[in-house]
């Protein structure tokens, strides 16, 4: 199984990037996870969507090739960050590469609610609106107080979170059997 991670933060020390890297490392023997950067994705522009820049084509091709998408996002202003919305806008148009492609969502924030509102919005965007991506039911991953759960090297050190992720990833792989 091949999965791509789309991380909603482009900062170097992003907790959400570190969370995606934890999944990449810990389950490396179970599935391949490629983390896609949103840093070089231009702003969506309907005028150029039919002749999109190479960075957009490359990004969409990676998503198209994947069996599933892992969305790992912070919460900005009670919703998803602009960079993530921008990526979704590109994915939702022309060849609609997300159509029917399964998704799983996670999020990390320094607050106690751990991206609840952002994930609510993301679920609605992915499932109910144009992307038509089936979502792993239940198994909601909210990593609150993220600054207390990673060490200085960026490793996830919170045992409860590590164990919970083992369960969620197990459920994800079981659920994915219907798609791969
Ligand atoms: C935030 N943050 C934040 N946190 C939260 O729980 N709810 C929110 O609505 C917001 N809004 C928000 C807006 C903006 C513009 C920034 C920069 C930050 C805090 C956010 O959760 C925190 O900075 C995370 O560490 C960002 O994720 P990464 O970059 O560490 O992955």
Backbone and ligand atoms as CSV (ligand in chain L), in Angstrom:
chain,resi,resn,atom,element,x,y,z
A,1,UNK,N,N,0.847,-1.201,0.000
A,1,UNK,CA,C,0.000,0.000,0.000
A,1,UNK,C,C,0.883,1.251,0.000
A,2,UNK,N,N,0.499,2.204,-0.833
A,2,UNK,CA,C,1.253,3.450,-0.944
A,2,UNK,C,C,0.364,4.610,-0.476
A,3,UNK,N,N,0.856,5.381,0.467
A,3,UNK,CA,C,0.070,6.486,1.023
A,3,UNK,C,C,0.878,7.765,0.878
A,4,UNK,N,N,0.197,8.876,0.567
A,4,UNK,CA,C,0.884,10.169,0.620
A,4,UNK,C,C,0.322,10.966,1.790
A,5,UNK,N,N,1.214,11.716,2.452
A,5,UNK,CA,C,0.779,12.599,3.538
A,5,UNK,C,C,0.779,14.029,3.029
A,6,UNK,N,N,-0.323,14.712,3.271
A,6,UNK,CA,C,-0.421,16.138,2.946
A,6,UNK,C,C,-0.477,16.877,4.281
A,7,UNK,N,N,0.560,17.664,4.549
A,7,UNK,CA,C,0.697,18.332,5.843
A,7,UNK,C,C,0.303,19.804,5.686
A,8,UNK,N,N,-0.601,20.253,6.529
A,8,UNK,CA,C,-1.159,21.601,6.405
A,8,UNK,C,C,-0.304,22.711,6.976
A,9,UNK,N,N,0.949,22.436,7.273
A,9,UNK,CA,C,1.866,23.472,7.774
A,9,UNK,C,C,3.150,23.361,6.991
A,10,UNK,N,N,3.698,24.507,6.570
A,10,UNK,CA,C,4.946,24.450,5.806
A,10,UNK,C,C,6.133,24.918,6.641
A,11,UNK,N,N,5.933,25.132,7.951
A,11,UNK,CA,C,7.093,25.600,8.744
A,11,UNK,C,C,7.994,24.407,9.068
A,12,UNK,N,N,9.287,24.728,9.198
A,12,UNK,CA,C,10.294,23.652,9.325
A,12,UNK,C,C,10.082,22.807,10.572
A,13,UNK,N,N,9.730,23.445,11.679
A,13,UNK,CA,C,9.591,22.718,12.949
A,13,UNK,C,C,8.147,22.301,13.229
A,14,UNK,N,N,7.358,22.195,12.213
A,14,UNK,CA,C,5.935,21.862,12.348
A,14,UNK,C,C,5.697,20.567,13.143
A,15,UNK,N,N,4.835,20.670,14.148
A,15,UNK,CA,C,4.454,19.464,14.893
A,15,UNK,C,C,3.681,18.500,13.991
A,16,UNK,N,N,2.929,19.035,13.069
A,16,UNK,CA,C,2.164,18.170,12.172
A,16,UNK,C,C,3.086,17.413,11.214
A,17,UNK,N,N,4.153,18.085,10.783
A,17,UNK,CA,C,5.154,17.389,9.976
A,17,UNK,C,C,5.803,16.278,10.810
A,18,UNK,N,N,6.113,16.598,12.062
A,18,UNK,CA,C,6.735,15.588,12.938
A,18,UNK,C,C,5.792,14.403,13.166
A,19,UNK,N,N,4.511,14.691,13.262
A,19,UNK,CA,C,3.524,13.614,13.426
A,19,UNK,C,C,3.501,12.728,12.171
A,20,UNK,N,N,3.527,13.359,11.014
A,20,UNK,CA,C,3.567,12.585,9.754
A,20,UNK,C,C,4.854,11.764,9.687
A,21,UNK,N,N,5.954,12.343,10.130
A,21,UNK,CA,C,7.242,11.615,10.109
A,21,UNK,C,C,7.229,10.434,11.078
A,22,UNK,N,N,6.534,10.604,12.191
A,22,UNK,CA,C,6.390,9.484,13.131
A,22,UNK,C,C,5.658,8.315,12.448
A,23,UNK,N,N,4.559,8.624,11.772
A,23,UNK,CA,C,3.786,7.581,11.073
A,23,UNK,C,C,4.667,6.934,9.997
A,24,UNK,N,N,5.401,7.763,9.284
A,24,UNK,CA,C,6.286,7.267,8.207
A,24,UNK,C,C,7.308,6.261,8.755
A,25,UNK,N,N,7.903,6.605,9.887
A,25,UNK,CA,C,8.969,5.755,10.446
A,25,UNK,C,C,8.401,4.508,11.134
A,26,UNK,N,N,7.401,4.722,11.979
A,26,UNK,CA,C,6.922,3.620,12.823
A,26,UNK,C,C,6.261,2.494,12.030
A,27,UNK,N,N,5.608,2.853,10.917
A,27,UNK,CA,C,4.890,1.812,10.165
A,27,UNK,C,C,5.546,1.539,8.804
A,28,UNK,N,N,6.841,1.844,8.729
A,28,UNK,CA,C,7.564,1.720,7.446
A,28,UNK,C,C,7.518,0.298,6.892
A,29,UNK,N,N,7.453,-0.686,7.779
A,29,UNK,CA,C,7.402,-2.074,7.305
A,29,UNK,C,C,5.982,-2.483,6.894
A,30,UNK,N,N,5.010,-1.603,7.108
A,30,UNK,CA,C,3.612,-1.950,6.799
A,30,UNK,C,C,3.085,-1.241,5.553
A,31,UNK,N,N,3.502,-0.002,5.343
A,31,UNK,CA,C,3.138,0.707,4.111
A,31,UNK,C,C,4.125,1.843,3.871
A,32,UNK,N,N,4.183,2.245,2.604
A,32,UNK,CA,C,5.085,3.332,2.227
A,32,UNK,C,C,4.347,4.662,2.385
A,33,UNK,N,N,4.956,5.596,3.091
A,33,UNK,CA,C,4.336,6.922,3.251
A,33,UNK,C,C,5.282,7.978,2.695
A,34,UNK,N,N,4.808,8.690,1.684
A,34,UNK,CA,C,5.590,9.813,1.145
A,34,UNK,C,C,4.945,11.121,1.606
A,35,UNK,N,N,5.750,11.983,2.203
A,35,UNK,CA,C,5.227,13.267,2.693
A,35,UNK,C,C,5.402,14.314,1.595
A,36,UNK,N,N,4.288,14.877,1.154
A,36,UNK,CA,C,4.329,15.865,0.071
A,36,UNK,C,C,4.413,17.273,0.652
A,37,UNK,N,N,5.284,18.074,0.091
A,37,UNK,CA,C,5.407,19.458,0.575
A,37,UNK,C,C,4.436,20.372,-0.172
A,38,UNK,N,N,3.829,21.284,0.564
A,38,UNK,CA,C,2.938,22.269,-0.066
A,38,UNK,C,C,3.663,23.592,-0.306
A,39,UNK,N,N,4.945,23.637,0.062
A,39,UNK,CA,C,5.693,24.902,0.019
A,39,UNK,C,C,5.744,25.499,-1.384
A,40,UNK,N,N,5.915,24.661,-2.403
A,40,UNK,CA,C,6.126,25.188,-3.756
A,40,UNK,C,C,4.855,25.207,-4.604
A,41,UNK,N,N,3.743,24.918,-3.968
A,41,UNK,CA,C,2.485,24.912,-4.715
A,41,UNK,C,C,2.009,26.356,-4.926
A,42,UNK,N,N,1.848,26.792,-6.181
A,42,UNK,CA,C,1.371,28.162,-6.396
A,42,UNK,C,C,-0.083,28.323,-5.956
A,43,UNK,N,N,-0.516,29.558,-5.871
A,43,UNK,CA,C,-1.909,29.816,-5.513
A,43,UNK,C,C,-2.821,29.328,-6.640
A,44,UNK,N,N,-3.912,28.710,-6.245
A,44,UNK,CA,C,-4.875,28.241,-7.242
A,44,UNK,C,C,-5.404,29.435,-8.045
A,45,UNK,N,N,-5.493,29.242,-9.348
A,45,UNK,CA,C,-5.978,30.307,-10.232
A,45,UNK,C,C,-6.749,29.646,-11.366
A,46,UNK,N,N,-8.019,29.920,-11.442
A,46,UNK,CA,C,-8.849,29.242,-12.449
A,46,UNK,C,C,-8.392,29.551,-13.876
A,47,UNK,N,N,-7.737,30.708,-14.051
A,47,UNK,CA,C,-7.258,31.075,-15.396
A,47,UNK,C,C,-6.210,30.111,-15.930
A,48,UNK,N,N,-5.481,29.453,-15.010
A,48,UNK,CA,C,-4.384,28.583,-15.477
A,48,UNK,C,C,-4.617,27.110,-15.136
A,49,UNK,N,N,-5.808,26.771,-14.670
A,49,UNK,CA,C,-5.991,25.397,-14.193
A,49,UNK,C,C,-5.845,24.348,-15.295
A,50,UNK,N,N,-6.104,24.727,-16.548
A,50,UNK,CA,C,-5.963,23.753,-17.640
A,50,UNK,C,C,-4.524,23.643,-18.131
A,51,UNK,N,N,-3.725,24.636,-17.788
A,51,UNK,CA,C,-2.287,24.581,-18.110
A,51,UNK,C,C,-1.522,24.845,-16.822
A,52,UNK,N,N,-1.749,24.004,-15.846
A,52,UNK,CA,C,-1.219,24.250,-14.506
A,52,UNK,C,C,0.307,24.156,-14.471
A,53,UNK,N,N,0.948,24.914,-13.582
A,53,UNK,CA,C,2.405,24.852,-13.440
A,53,UNK,C,C,2.871,23.440,-13.074
A,54,UNK,N,N,4.129,23.142,-13.406
A,54,UNK,CA,C,4.678,21.799,-13.202
A,54,UNK,C,C,4.541,21.348,-11.741
A,55,UNK,N,N,4.733,22.273,-10.801
A,55,UNK,CA,C,4.649,21.895,-9.383
A,55,UNK,C,C,3.268,21.338,-9.048
A,56,UNK,N,N,2.244,21.890,-9.688
A,56,UNK,CA,C,0.882,21.410,-9.465
A,56,UNK,C,C,0.702,20.034,-10.103
A,57,UNK,N,N,1.202,19.888,-11.319
A,57,UNK,CA,C,1.076,18.599,-12.019
A,57,UNK,C,C,1.784,17.494,-11.238
A,58,UNK,N,N,2.979,17.806,-10.725
A,58,UNK,CA,C,3.744,16.813,-9.957
A,58,UNK,C,C,2.994,16.425,-8.686
A,59,UNK,N,N,2.469,17.419,-8.018
A,59,UNK,CA,C,1.721,17.186,-6.774
A,59,UNK,C,C,0.495,16.308,-7.044
A,60,UNK,N,N,-0.251,16.657,-8.075
A,60,UNK,CA,C,-1.456,15.886,-8.387
A,60,UNK,C,C,-1.120,14.463,-8.825
A,61,UNK,N,N,-0.014,14.309,-9.539
A,61,UNK,CA,C,0.387,12.967,-9.992
A,61,UNK,C,C,0.710,12.074,-8.790
A,62,UNK,N,N,1.388,12.643,-7.788
A,62,UNK,CA,C,1.718,11.865,-6.575
A,62,UNK,C,C,0.442,11.423,-5.863
A,63,UNK,N,N,-0.510,12.323,-5.773
A,63,UNK,CA,C,-1.770,11.992,-5.099
A,63,UNK,C,C,-2.511,10.926,-5.904
A,64,UNK,N,N,-2.515,11.092,-7.212
A,64,UNK,CA,C,-3.225,10.135,-8.078
A,64,UNK,C,C,-2.673,8.722,-7.932
A,65,UNK,N,N,-1.353,8.616,-7.842
A,65,UNK,CA,C,-0.690,7.304,-7.742
A,65,UNK,C,C,-0.940,6.607,-6.407
A,66,UNK,N,N,-1.258,7.382,-5.378
A,66,UNK,CA,C,-1.359,6.821,-4.023
A,66,UNK,C,C,-2.663,6.053,-3.839
A,67,UNK,N,N,-2.607,5.046,-2.953
A,67,UNK,CA,C,-3.823,4.303,-2.605
A,67,UNK,C,C,-4.689,5.092,-1.633
A,68,UNK,N,N,-4.056,5.971,-0.847
A,68,UNK,CA,C,-4.794,6.738,0.160
A,68,UNK,C,C,-4.021,8.005,0.502
A,69,UNK,N,N,-4.732,8.953,1.118
A,69,UNK,CA,C,-4.103,10.204,1.559
A,69,UNK,C,C,-4.257,10.352,3.071
A,70,UNK,N,N,-3.126,10.637,3.724
A,70,UNK,CA,C,-3.130,10.982,5.147
A,70,UNK,C,C,-3.026,12.502,5.252
A,71,UNK,N,N,-4.062,13.123,5.794
A,71,UNK,CA,C,-4.072,14.576,5.980
A,71,UNK,C,C,-3.642,14.857,7.419
A,72,UNK,N,N,-2.606,15.670,7.579
A,72,UNK,CA,C,-2.129,15.993,8.918
A,72,UNK,C,C,-2.075,17.512,9.016
A,73,UNK,N,N,-2.992,18.075,9.795
A,73,UNK,CA,C,-3.113,19.528,9.713
A,73,UNK,C,C,-3.228,20.248,11.046
A,74,UNK,N,N,-2.629,21.427,11.142
A,74,UNK,CA,C,-2.901,22.287,12.288
A,74,UNK,C,C,-4.262,22.961,12.123
A,75,UNK,N,N,-4.644,23.697,13.146
A,75,UNK,CA,C,-5.858,24.515,13.060
A,75,UNK,C,C,-5.415,25.971,13.019
A,76,UNK,N,N,-5.880,26.688,12.007
A,76,UNK,CA,C,-5.613,28.126,11.920
A,76,UNK,C,C,-6.961,28.839,11.982
A,77,UNK,N,N,-7.097,29.725,12.939
A,77,UNK,CA,C,-8.316,30.532,13.042
A,77,UNK,C,C,-9.575,29.663,12.950
A,78,UNK,N,N,-9.558,28.609,13.737
A,78,UNK,CA,C,-10.698,27.694,13.865
A,78,UNK,C,C,-11.043,26.946,12.585
A,79,UNK,N,N,-10.105,26.853,11.675
A,79,UNK,CA,C,-10.367,26.104,10.449
A,79,UNK,C,C,-9.054,25.543,9.904
A,80,UNK,N,N,-9.081,25.146,8.630
A,80,UNK,CA,C,-7.849,24.621,8.025
A,80,UNK,C,C,-6.973,25.788,7.552
A,81,UNK,N,N,-5.642,25.619,7.548
A,81,UNK,CA,C,-4.751,26.668,7.046
A,81,UNK,C,C,-4.965,26.937,5.558
A,82,UNK,N,N,-4.625,28.151,5.150
A,82,UNK,CA,C,-4.769,28.534,3.744
A,82,UNK,C,C,-3.991,27.638,2.797
A,83,UNK,N,N,-2.777,27.240,3.191
A,83,UNK,CA,C,-1.985,26.393,2.274
A,83,UNK,C,C,-2.700,25.082,1.985
A,84,UNK,N,N,-3.414,24.584,2.982
A,84,UNK,CA,C,-4.136,23.322,2.785
A,84,UNK,C,C,-5.359,23.545,1.901
A,85,UNK,N,N,-6.077,24.635,2.158
A,85,UNK,CA,C,-7.231,24.965,1.318
A,85,UNK,C,C,-6.809,25.138,-0.136
A,86,UNK,N,N,-5.641,25.758,-0.319
A,86,UNK,CA,C,-5.115,25.964,-1.675
A,86,UNK,C,C,-4.840,24.626,-2.372
A,87,UNK,N,N,-4.217,23.716,-1.630
A,87,UNK,CA,C,-3.935,22.390,-2.198
A,87,UNK,C,C,-5.240,21.689,-2.566
A,88,UNK,N,N,-6.223,21.804,-1.702
A,88,UNK,CA,C,-7.518,21.155,-1.954
A,88,UNK,C,C,-8.178,21.748,-3.197
A,89,UNK,N,N,-8.052,23.056,-3.360
A,89,UNK,CA,C,-8.642,23.685,-4.550
A,89,UNK,C,C,-8.041,23.100,-5.830
A,90,UNK,N,N,-6.720,22.937,-5.854
A,90,UNK,CA,C,-6.087,22.321,-7.031
A,90,UNK,C,C,-6.589,20.884,-7.215
A,91,UNK,N,N,-6.654,20.132,-6.112
A,91,UNK,CA,C,-7.044,18.718,-6.206
A,91,UNK,C,C,-8.495,18.532,-6.640
A,92,UNK,N,N,-9.301,19.554,-6.399
A,92,UNK,CA,C,-10.736,19.420,-6.669
A,92,UNK,C,C,-11.092,19.695,-8.126
A,93,UNK,N,N,-10.115,20.105,-8.930
A,93,UNK,CA,C,-10.429,20.579,-10.280
A,93,UNK,C,C,-9.783,19.739,-11.371
A,94,UNK,N,N,-10.320,19.888,-12.570
A,94,UNK,CA,C,-9.821,19.269,-13.806
A,94,UNK,C,C,-9.887,17.732,-13.716
A,95,UNK,N,N,-8.773,17.057,-13.352
A,95,UNK,CA,C,-8.816,15.590,-13.356
A,95,UNK,C,C,-9.318,14.999,-12.038
A,96,UNK,N,N,-9.613,15.834,-11.057
A,96,UNK,CA,C,-10.245,15.403,-9.793
A,96,UNK,C,C,-9.604,14.130,-9.235
A,97,UNK,N,N,-8.337,14.209,-8.912
A,97,UNK,CA,C,-7.573,13.008,-8.527
A,97,UNK,C,C,-7.994,12.405,-7.186
A,98,UNK,N,N,-8.754,13.131,-6.403
A,98,UNK,CA,C,-9.206,12.594,-5.106
A,98,UNK,C,C,-10.488,11.789,-5.221
A,99,UNK,N,N,-11.122,11.819,-6.364
A,99,UNK,CA,C,-12.434,11.182,-6.510
A,99,UNK,C,C,-12.375,9.688,-6.147
A,100,UNK,N,N,-13.039,9.311,-5.070
A,100,UNK,CA,C,-13.074,7.913,-4.635
A,100,UNK,C,C,-11.847,7.460,-3.861
A,101,UNK,N,N,-10.867,8.348,-3.682
A,101,UNK,CA,C,-9.627,7.957,-2.985
A,101,UNK,C,C,-9.803,8.095,-1.479
A,102,UNK,N,N,-9.503,7.032,-0.723
A,102,UNK,CA,C,-9.723,7.078,0.723
A,102,UNK,C,C,-8.778,8.026,1.465
A,103,UNK,N,N,-9.271,8.570,2.564
A,103,UNK,CA,C,-8.488,9.511,3.383
A,103,UNK,C,C,-8.555,9.150,4.857
A,104,UNK,N,N,-7.510,9.558,5.545
A,104,UNK,CA,C,-7.485,9.505,7.008
A,104,UNK,C,C,-6.943,10.852,7.479
A,105,UNK,N,N,-7.496,11.352,8.579
A,105,UNK,CA,C,-7.120,12.687,9.063
A,105,UNK,C,C,-6.490,12.606,10.449
A,106,UNK,N,N,-5.454,13.418,10.654
A,106,UNK,CA,C,-4.864,13.616,11.981
A,106,UNK,C,C,-4.535,15.097,12.127
A,107,UNK,N,N,-4.318,15.520,13.356
A,107,UNK,CA,C,-3.916,16.915,13.539
A,107,UNK,C,C,-3.264,17.137,14.879
A,108,UNK,N,N,-2.325,18.077,14.912
A,108,UNK,CA,C,-1.643,18.429,16.155
A,108,UNK,C,C,-1.677,19.936,16.357
A,109,UNK,N,N,-1.954,20.351,17.588
A,109,UNK,CA,C,-1.874,21.776,17.911
A,109,UNK,C,C,-1.385,21.917,19.347
A,110,UNK,N,N,-0.983,23.112,19.692
A,110,UNK,CA,C,-0.499,23.344,21.052
A,110,UNK,C,C,-1.654,23.507,22.033
A,111,UNK,N,N,-2.830,23.795,21.525
A,111,UNK,CA,C,-4.001,23.954,22.385
A,111,UNK,C,C,-4.544,22.612,22.858
A,112,UNK,N,N,-5.503,22.679,23.811
A,112,UNK,CA,C,-6.039,21.433,24.373
A,112,UNK,C,C,-6.969,20.697,23.403
A,113,UNK,N,N,-7.613,21.415,22.516
A,113,UNK,CA,C,-8.602,20.770,21.651
A,113,UNK,C,C,-7.988,20.083,20.434
A,114,UNK,N,N,-6.703,20.313,20.203
A,114,UNK,CA,C,-5.973,19.528,19.198
A,114,UNK,C,C,-6.599,19.483,17.824
A,115,UNK,N,N,-6.981,20.617,17.276
A,115,UNK,CA,C,-7.457,20.740,15.877
A,115,UNK,C,C,-8.874,20.208,15.621
A,116,UNK,N,N,-9.676,20.138,16.658
A,116,UNK,CA,C,-11.045,19.613,16.487
A,116,UNK,C,C,-11.813,20.374,15.399
A,117,UNK,N,N,-11.765,21.700,15.479
A,117,UNK,CA,C,-12.564,22.482,14.522
A,117,UNK,C,C,-12.010,22.356,13.102
A,118,UNK,N,N,-10.693,22.370,12.977
A,118,UNK,CA,C,-10.086,22.228,11.643
A,118,UNK,C,C,-10.480,20.883,11.027
A,119,UNK,N,N,-10.450,19.840,11.846
A,119,UNK,CA,C,-10.772,18.504,11.318
A,119,UNK,C,C,-12.245,18.385,10.954
A,120,UNK,N,N,-13.107,19.053,11.738
A,120,UNK,CA,C,-14.536,19.043,11.385
A,120,UNK,C,C,-14.724,19.639,9.995
A,121,UNK,N,N,-14.043,20.752,9.753
A,121,UNK,CA,C,-14.170,21.400,8.443
A,121,UNK,C,C,-13.563,20.526,7.343
A,122,UNK,N,N,-12.396,19.938,7.646
A,122,UNK,CA,C,-11.721,19.121,6.631
A,122,UNK,C,C,-12.572,17.904,6.261
A,123,UNK,N,N,-13.184,17.287,7.276
A,123,UNK,CA,C,-14.056,16.131,6.991
A,123,UNK,C,C,-15.180,16.535,6.056
A,124,UNK,N,N,-15.747,17.683,6.316
A,124,UNK,CA,C,-16.861,18.152,5.491
A,124,UNK,C,C,-16.387,18.415,4.057
A,125,UNK,N,N,-15.208,19.027,3.933
A,125,UNK,CA,C,-14.684,19.354,2.599
A,125,UNK,C,C,-14.390,18.065,1.818
A,126,UNK,N,N,-13.750,17.113,2.488
A,126,UNK,CA,C,-13.325,15.901,1.779
A,126,UNK,C,C,-14.495,15.024,1.378
A,127,UNK,N,N,-15.421,14.877,2.286
A,127,UNK,CA,C,-16.471,13.887,2.094
A,127,UNK,C,C,-17.715,14.492,1.459
A,128,UNK,N,N,-18.186,15.590,2.064
A,128,UNK,CA,C,-19.482,16.117,1.647
A,128,UNK,C,C,-19.390,16.985,0.397
A,129,UNK,N,N,-18.248,17.588,0.145
A,129,UNK,CA,C,-18.179,18.497,-1.005
A,129,UNK,C,C,-17.477,17.829,-2.176
A,130,UNK,N,N,-16.884,18.595,-3.017
A,130,UNK,CA,C,-16.435,18.130,-4.335
A,130,UNK,C,C,-15.400,17.026,-4.394
A,131,UNK,N,N,-14.630,16.780,-3.339
A,131,UNK,CA,C,-13.531,15.814,-3.474
A,131,UNK,C,C,-14.007,14.365,-3.484
A,132,UNK,N,N,-15.132,14.096,-2.850
A,132,UNK,CA,C,-15.694,12.728,-2.834
A,132,UNK,C,C,-14.680,11.694,-2.367
A,133,UNK,N,N,-14.060,11.978,-1.210
A,133,UNK,CA,C,-13.064,11.047,-0.666
A,133,UNK,C,C,-13.661,10.325,0.528
A,134,UNK,N,N,-13.760,8.985,0.474
A,134,UNK,CA,C,-14.259,8.256,1.638
A,134,UNK,C,C,-13.288,8.393,2.809
A,135,UNK,N,N,-13.821,8.635,4.005
A,135,UNK,CA,C,-12.972,8.869,5.175
A,135,UNK,C,C,-13.037,7.705,6.134
A,136,UNK,N,N,-11.885,7.370,6.718
A,136,UNK,CA,C,-11.864,6.370,7.776
A,136,UNK,C,C,-12.833,6.818,8.863
A,137,UNK,N,N,-13.888,6.011,9.130
A,137,UNK,CA,C,-14.853,6.436,10.141
A,137,UNK,C,C,-14.270,6.361,11.550
A,138,UNK,N,N,-14.773,7.179,12.434
A,138,UNK,CA,C,-14.312,7.270,13.831
A,138,UNK,C,C,-12.792,7.462,13.852
A,139,UNK,N,N,-12.089,6.851,14.772
A,139,UNK,CA,C,-10.608,6.938,14.785
A,139,UNK,C,C,-10.103,8.377,14.613
A,140,UNK,N,N,-10.666,9.293,15.397
A,140,UNK,CA,C,-10.271,10.693,15.270
A,140,UNK,C,C,-8.997,10.948,16.081
A,141,UNK,N,N,-8.001,11.534,15.430
A,141,UNK,CA,C,-6.693,11.728,16.073
A,141,UNK,C,C,-6.457,13.219,16.323
A,142,UNK,N,N,-6.639,13.629,17.580
A,142,UNK,CA,C,-6.419,15.021,17.972
A,142,UNK,C,C,-5.228,15.062,18.926
A,143,UNK,N,N,-4.101,15.541,18.465
A,143,UNK,CA,C,-2.920,15.611,19.327
A,143,UNK,C,C,-2.835,17.024,19.903
A,144,UNK,N,N,-3.421,17.213,21.094
A,144,UNK,CA,C,-3.360,18.515,21.774
A,144,UNK,C,C,-2.059,18.639,22.554
A,145,UNK,N,N,-1.756,19.845,23.028
A,145,UNK,CA,C,-0.516,20.122,23.781
A,145,UNK,C,C,0.689,19.498,23.069
A,146,UNK,N,N,0.763,19.694,21.782
A,146,UNK,CA,C,1.791,19.032,20.964
A,146,UNK,C,C,3.205,19.381,21.430
A,147,UNK,N,N,3.391,20.595,21.939
A,147,UNK,CA,C,4.738,21.019,22.365
A,147,UNK,C,C,5.254,20.182,23.535
A,148,UNK,N,N,4.361,19.435,24.203
A,148,UNK,CA,C,4.789,18.579,25.323
A,148,UNK,C,C,4.964,17.122,24.886
A,149,UNK,N,N,4.676,16.824,23.633
A,149,UNK,CA,C,4.632,15.417,23.205
A,149,UNK,C,C,5.741,15.016,22.231
A,150,UNK,N,N,6.563,15.979,21.847
A,150,UNK,CA,C,7.704,15.683,20.966
A,150,UNK,C,C,8.977,16.130,21.668
A,151,UNK,N,N,10.072,15.382,21.450
A,151,UNK,CA,C,11.344,15.797,22.059
A,151,UNK,C,C,12.072,16.789,21.139
A,152,UNK,N,N,13.264,17.212,21.572
A,152,UNK,CA,C,14.007,18.246,20.835
A,152,UNK,C,C,14.409,17.776,19.434
A,153,UNK,N,N,14.507,16.467,19.236
A,153,UNK,CA,C,14.867,15.926,17.907
A,153,UNK,C,C,13.640,15.719,17.023
A,154,UNK,N,N,12.469,16.030,17.566
A,154,UNK,CA,C,11.256,15.905,16.754
A,154,UNK,C,C,10.570,14.556,16.860
A,155,UNK,N,N,11.018,13.718,17.796
A,155,UNK,CA,C,10.383,12.405,17.961
A,155,UNK,C,C,9.157,12.501,18.858
A,156,UNK,N,N,8.115,11.801,18.469
A,156,UNK,CA,C,6.933,11.703,19.322
A,156,UNK,C,C,7.296,10.831,20.524
A,157,UNK,N,N,7.117,11.369,21.725
A,157,UNK,CA,C,7.555,10.629,22.917
A,157,UNK,C,C,6.391,10.284,23.847
A,158,UNK,N,N,5.208,10.778,23.554
A,158,UNK,CA,C,4.058,10.548,24.438
A,158,UNK,C,C,3.511,9.124,24.210
A,159,UNK,N,N,3.692,8.285,25.226
A,159,UNK,CA,C,3.353,6.856,25.074
A,159,UNK,C,C,1.890,6.628,24.737
A,160,UNK,N,N,1.002,7.390,25.385
A,160,UNK,CA,C,-0.438,7.200,25.138
A,160,UNK,C,C,-0.769,7.509,23.679
A,161,UNK,N,N,-0.170,8.558,23.154
A,161,UNK,CA,C,-0.419,8.921,21.754
A,161,UNK,C,C,0.150,7.862,20.815
A,162,UNK,N,N,1.346,7.376,21.129
A,162,UNK,CA,C,1.984,6.346,20.284
A,162,UNK,C,C,1.097,5.093,20.231
A,163,UNK,N,N,0.597,4.682,21.397
A,163,UNK,CA,C,-0.242,3.470,21.445
A,163,UNK,C,C,-1.570,3.697,20.718
A,164,UNK,N,N,-2.149,4.862,20.919
A,164,UNK,CA,C,-3.416,5.172,20.244
A,164,UNK,C,C,-3.223,5.148,18.725
A,165,UNK,N,N,-2.114,5.702,18.268
A,165,UNK,CA,C,-1.844,5.693,16.824
A,165,UNK,C,C,-1.678,4.274,16.291
A,166,UNK,N,N,-1.092,3.397,17.096
A,166,UNK,CA,C,-0.971,1.986,16.670
A,166,UNK,C,C,-2.354,1.401,16.384
A,167,UNK,N,N,-3.309,1.711,17.250
A,167,UNK,CA,C,-4.681,1.205,17.079
A,167,UNK,C,C,-5.306,1.821,15.827
A,168,UNK,N,N,-5.175,3.124,15.692
A,168,UNK,CA,C,-5.782,3.823,14.549
A,168,UNK,C,C,-5.192,3.329,13.230
A,169,UNK,N,N,-3.883,3.196,13.179
A,169,UNK,CA,C,-3.247,2.746,11.935
A,169,UNK,C,C,-3.651,1.299,11.624
A,170,UNK,N,N,-3.804,0.486,12.655
A,170,UNK,CA,C,-4.301,-0.878,12.450
A,170,UNK,C,C,-5.702,-0.850,11.854
A,171,UNK,N,N,-6.563,-0.020,12.407
A,171,UNK,CA,C,-7.929,0.109,11.890
A,171,UNK,C,C,-7.932,0.637,10.454
A,172,UNK,N,N,-7.047,1.571,10.211
A,172,UNK,CA,C,-6.926,2.158,8.865
A,172,UNK,C,C,-6.561,1.076,7.845
A,173,UNK,N,N,-5.593,0.245,8.198
A,173,UNK,CA,C,-5.150,-0.785,7.250
A,173,UNK,C,C,-6.245,-1.827,7.001
A,174,UNK,N,N,-6.965,-2.160,8.041
A,174,UNK,CA,C,-8.086,-3.100,7.902
A,174,UNK,C,C,-9.154,-2.504,6.975
A,175,UNK,N,N,-9.490,-1.249,7.220
A,175,UNK,CA,C,-10.510,-0.533,6.437
A,175,UNK,C,C,-10.071,-0.395,4.981
A,176,UNK,N,N,-8.766,-0.237,4.770
A,176,UNK,CA,C,-8.233,-0.031,3.419
A,176,UNK,C,C,-8.336,-1.269,2.530
A,177,UNK,N,N,-8.539,-2.440,3.148
A,177,UNK,CA,C,-8.575,-3.677,2.358
A,177,UNK,C,C,-9.655,-3.641,1.281
A,178,UNK,N,N,-10.712,-2.885,1.516
A,178,UNK,CA,C,-11.782,-2.792,0.528
A,178,UNK,C,C,-11.387,-1.931,-0.679
A,179,UNK,N,N,-10.285,-1.174,-0.562
A,179,UNK,CA,C,-9.895,-0.255,-1.631
A,179,UNK,C,C,-8.657,-0.681,-2.407
A,180,UNK,N,N,-7.814,-1.543,-1.807
A,180,UNK,CA,C,-6.570,-1.908,-2.510
A,180,UNK,C,C,-6.590,-3.370,-2.949
L,1,LIG,C1,C,-2.758,29.179,15.194
L,1,LIG,N1,N,-2.939,28.242,16.206
L,1,LIG,C2,C,-4.216,27.832,16.535
L,1,LIG,N2,N,-4.412,26.783,17.403
L,1,LIG,C3,C,-5.657,26.339,17.695
L,1,LIG,O1,O,-5.803,25.399,18.484
L,1,LIG,N3,N,-6.763,26.950,17.130
L,1,LIG,C4,C,-6.654,27.989,16.238
L,1,LIG,O2,O,-7.638,28.471,15.725
L,1,LIG,C5,C,-5.333,28.459,15.918
L,1,LIG,N4,N,-5.148,29.489,15.036
L,1,LIG,C6,C,-3.880,29.791,14.597
L,1,LIG,C7,C,-3.716,30.709,13.548
L,1,LIG,C8,C,-2.443,30.950,13.055
L,1,LIG,C9,C,-2.273,31.895,11.876
L,1,LIG,C10,C,-1.316,30.330,13.642
L,1,LIG,C11,C,0.087,30.600,13.112
L,1,LIG,C12,C,-1.466,29.470,14.682
L,1,LIG,C13,C,-1.785,27.639,16.869
L,1,LIG,C14,C,-1.330,26.393,16.138
L,1,LIG,O3,O,-2.092,25.285,16.580
L,1,LIG,C15,C,0.149,26.111,16.424
L,1,LIG,O4,O,0.910,27.211,15.966
L,1,LIG,C16,C,0.613,24.840,15.780
L,1,LIG,O5,O,1.870,24.504,16.310
L,1,LIG,C17,C,0.716,24.978,14.269
L,1,LIG,O6,O,1.004,23.738,13.684
L,1,LIG,P1,P,2.486,23.316,13.209
L,1,LIG,O7,O,3.034,24.415,12.350
L,1,LIG,O8,O,3.301,23.136,14.459
L,1,LIG,O9,O,2.283,22.037,12.475
